[in-house]
Amino acid sequence: MTLSDLGLKEMTVTQPTLSRLGEVGLTVSPKLSPRLADTSIRLEHALTKDVLNRKLSERPSLRDLVDAGVMKPTSLSVSPCLAGPAEKLELSLRHDRLGRKLGRRPSRELVTEAHILRTASHLDPSLAPAADALQQQRKRDAASDRLRSCGISTAIMV
């Protein structure tokens, strides 16, 4: 099977001309001889390669990125292409575990009947501590009133 059988044209690789180099953004001074232009292009490529190698060598390690909070710790143990799916899987597992635990949790009524939860059903749970404190104060006041009615003086109770 040939390229023409596949509907493709043959491609030939040729030495670029000065005008073609200018078209693709590699500017070479027209005052340079072709031999110097070729050397100039090679030097430009070498310079670009050196700059890229320097930047790659200066880039922070994966451990530094994890320590800085840029990458997640799972990035150290999992391939980068699997990090996203691994994170989704971990979140899904956490969601499933929480669902199972919530499913096994006793009902509010059962916990109230066992005297673990002391809030009245008509109160919002955020008001429970204040309601408990108020109920304790009322009990102290009632006990203090009973003692006074018996003729016993009470000291200030804290």
C-alpha positions as CSV (number, residue, x, y, z in Angstrom):
1,M,0.0,0.0,0.0
2,T,1.4,3.4,-0.9
3,L,0.6,6.9,0.2
4,S,-1.3,7.6,-3.0
5,D,-3.5,4.5,-2.3
6,L,-4.5,6.2,1.0
7,G,-5.3,9.4,-0.8
8,L,-2.2,11.2,0.7
9,K,0.3,13.2,-1.3
10,E,3.9,12.5,-1.0
11,M,5.8,14.9,1.2
12,T,9.3,15.8,0.5
13,V,11.6,17.3,3.1
14,T,13.8,20.1,1.8
15,Q,16.2,22.5,3.3
16,P,14.3,25.7,4.3
17,T,15.0,28.9,2.4
18,L,15.6,32.2,4.0
19,S,12.1,33.5,2.8
20,R,10.4,30.4,4.2
21,L,12.2,30.8,7.6
22,G,10.9,34.4,7.7
23,E,7.4,33.2,7.0
24,V,7.4,30.8,10.0
25,G,8.8,33.4,12.4
26,L,12.5,32.5,12.4
27,T,14.0,35.7,11.3
28,V,17.4,35.5,9.8
29,S,19.1,38.6,8.6
30,P,19.1,38.8,4.8
31,K,22.6,40.2,5.1
32,L,24.0,36.9,6.4
33,S,25.4,34.4,4.0
34,P,23.5,31.1,3.8
35,R,26.2,29.3,5.7
36,L,26.0,31.8,8.6
37,A,22.2,31.8,8.4
38,D,22.3,28.0,9.0
39,T,24.7,28.5,11.9
40,S,22.4,31.2,13.3
41,I,19.4,28.9,13.2
42,R,21.3,26.1,14.9
43,L,22.5,28.6,17.6
44,E,18.9,29.8,18.1
45,H,17.7,26.2,18.5
46,A,20.5,25.5,21.0
47,L,19.7,28.6,22.9
48,T,16.0,27.7,23.1
49,K,16.9,24.2,24.2
50,D,19.2,25.5,26.9
51,V,16.6,27.9,28.2
52,L,14.0,25.1,28.3
53,N,16.4,22.7,30.1
54,R,17.2,25.4,32.6
55,K,13.5,26.1,33.3
56,L,12.8,22.4,33.6
57,S,15.7,21.9,36.1
58,E,14.5,24.9,38.2
59,R,10.9,23.7,38.3
60,P,9.7,22.6,41.8
61,S,9.6,18.9,42.5
62,L,6.3,17.1,43.1
63,R,7.0,16.9,46.8
64,D,7.5,20.7,46.9
65,L,4.1,21.2,45.1
66,V,2.4,18.9,47.6
67,D,4.0,20.7,50.5
68,A,2.9,24.0,49.1
69,G,-0.7,22.7,48.7
70,V,-0.7,23.0,44.9
71,M,-1.0,19.2,44.4
72,K,-2.8,16.7,46.5
73,P,-0.8,14.1,48.5
74,T,-2.4,11.3,46.4
75,S,-0.3,12.6,43.5
76,L,2.8,11.1,45.0
77,S,1.4,7.5,45.0
78,V,-0.8,7.6,41.8
79,S,0.1,8.2,38.2
80,P,-0.8,11.7,37.1
81,C,-3.2,10.4,34.5
82,L,-5.0,8.4,37.2
83,A,-5.1,11.1,39.9
84,G,-8.4,12.6,38.8
85,P,-10.3,9.2,38.6
86,A,-8.6,8.1,41.9
87,E,-9.9,11.3,43.6
88,K,-13.4,10.7,42.3
89,L,-13.3,7.1,43.5
90,E,-12.1,8.1,46.9
91,L,-14.9,10.7,47.2
92,S,-17.4,8.1,46.1
93,L,-16.1,5.6,48.7
94,R,-16.3,8.3,51.4
95,H,-19.9,9.1,50.3
96,D,-20.9,5.4,50.5
97,R,-19.3,4.9,53.9
98,L,-21.1,8.0,55.3
99,G,-24.4,6.8,53.8
100,R,-24.0,3.4,55.5
101,K,-23.2,5.0,58.9
102,L,-26.2,7.3,58.6
103,G,-28.4,4.4,57.7
104,R,-27.3,2.5,60.9
105,R,-27.8,5.6,63.1
106,P,-30.7,5.3,65.6
107,S,-33.7,7.5,65.1
108,R,-34.2,10.8,66.9
109,E,-37.2,9.4,68.9
110,L,-35.2,6.4,70.0
111,V,-32.3,8.5,71.2
112,T,-34.7,10.9,73.0
113,E,-36.5,7.9,74.7
114,A,-33.1,6.6,75.9
115,H,-32.5,10.0,77.5
116,I,-29.4,10.7,75.4
117,L,-31.0,13.6,73.6
118,R,-32.7,16.0,75.9
119,T,-34.3,18.4,73.5
120,A,-38.1,18.8,73.3
121,S,-39.4,17.8,69.9
122,H,-40.9,21.2,69.3
123,L,-37.6,23.0,69.7
124,D,-34.9,23.6,67.1
125,P,-31.8,21.5,68.0
126,S,-29.7,24.7,68.0
127,L,-31.7,25.9,71.0
128,A,-31.1,22.7,73.0
129,P,-28.2,24.0,75.2
130,A,-30.2,27.2,76.1
131,A,-33.3,25.2,76.9
132,D,-31.3,22.8,79.1
133,A,-29.7,25.7,81.0
134,L,-33.1,27.3,81.5
135,Q,-34.6,24.0,82.8
136,Q,-31.7,23.6,85.3
137,Q,-32.2,27.2,86.5
138,R,-36.0,26.5,87.0
139,K,-35.2,23.4,89.0
140,R,-32.8,25.4,91.2
141,D,-35.4,28.1,91.7
142,A,-38.1,25.6,92.6
143,A,-35.8,23.8,95.1
144,S,-34.9,27.1,96.6
145,D,-38.6,28.1,96.9
146,R,-39.4,24.8,98.7
147,L,-36.6,25.3,101.2
148,R,-37.7,28.9,101.9
149,S,-41.3,27.7,102.4
150,C,-40.0,25.3,105.1
151,G,-38.3,28.1,106.8
152,I,-34.8,27.2,105.7
153,S,-32.7,30.1,104.3
154,T,-30.8,29.3,101.2
155,A,-27.4,30.7,100.2
156,I,-26.9,31.9,96.6
157,M,-26.6,28.8,94.4
158,V,-24.3,28.9,91.5
